[in-house]
Amino acid sequence: LILLVLCNVASAVFGVWFALGSKAVIDAAQLRDSQAFLHACLRQGALIVAMLADHMLIHGLRDRLFCGR
């Protein structure tokens, strides 16, 4: 149960980081800075992978805790 709570906290933090990262992508695109844009996009991609992994872990933990597996 504690791990499930920590994963939900991580999900909230990832959401904030995603919003900040999206701002960085938009700012780099507006400045036409291709290197900063690429770097911001790569960070967003890595964050999306982390968010997907966290999402899968949350669902797995919920299934085990509440479905009796």
C-alpha positions as CSV (number, residue, x, y, z in Angstrom):
1,L,0.0,0.0,0.0
2,I,2.9,2.4,0.8
3,L,4.4,1.6,-2.6
4,L,1.1,2.4,-4.3
5,V,1.0,5.8,-2.5
6,L,4.6,6.5,-3.5
7,C,3.8,5.7,-7.1
8,N,0.8,8.1,-7.1
9,V,3.0,10.8,-5.6
10,A,5.6,10.1,-8.4
11,S,2.7,10.4,-10.9
12,A,1.8,13.8,-9.6
13,V,5.5,15.0,-9.8
14,F,5.8,13.6,-13.3
15,G,2.7,15.7,-14.3
16,V,4.4,18.9,-13.0
17,W,7.6,18.0,-14.8
18,F,5.7,17.3,-18.0
19,A,4.1,20.7,-17.9
20,L,7.4,22.4,-17.3
21,G,9.0,20.4,-20.0
22,S,6.3,21.3,-22.4
23,K,6.9,24.9,-21.7
24,A,10.6,24.4,-22.5
25,V,9.7,22.8,-25.8
26,I,7.5,25.7,-26.7
27,D,10.0,28.3,-25.6
28,A,12.8,26.6,-27.7
29,A,10.5,26.4,-30.7
30,Q,9.6,30.1,-30.4
31,L,13.3,31.0,-30.2
32,R,14.1,28.7,-33.2
33,D,16.9,27.2,-31.2
34,S,17.1,23.7,-32.7
35,Q,19.6,22.3,-30.2
36,A,17.5,23.4,-27.2
37,F,14.4,22.1,-28.9
38,L,15.9,18.7,-29.5
39,H,17.2,18.5,-25.9
40,A,13.8,19.5,-24.6
41,C,12.0,16.9,-26.8
42,L,14.4,14.2,-25.7
43,R,13.7,15.0,-22.0
44,Q,10.0,14.9,-22.7
45,G,10.4,11.5,-24.4
46,A,12.3,10.1,-21.4
47,L,9.7,11.5,-19.1
48,I,6.9,9.9,-21.1
49,V,8.6,6.5,-20.8
50,A,9.0,7.1,-17.0
51,M,5.3,8.0,-16.8
52,L,4.2,4.9,-18.7
53,A,6.3,2.7,-16.4
54,D,4.8,4.4,-13.4
55,H,1.3,4.0,-14.8
56,M,1.9,0.2,-15.4
57,L,3.3,-0.2,-11.9
58,I,0.3,1.6,-10.3
59,H,-2.2,-0.6,-12.2
60,G,-0.3,-3.8,-11.3
61,L,-0.2,-2.8,-7.6
62,R,-3.9,-1.9,-7.6
63,D,-4.8,-5.2,-9.2
64,R,-2.8,-7.1,-6.6
65,L,-4.1,-5.2,-3.6
66,F,-7.8,-4.9,-4.6
67,C,-8.4,-7.9,-6.8
68,G,-6.8,-10.5,-4.5
69,R,-4.3,-11.9,-7.0
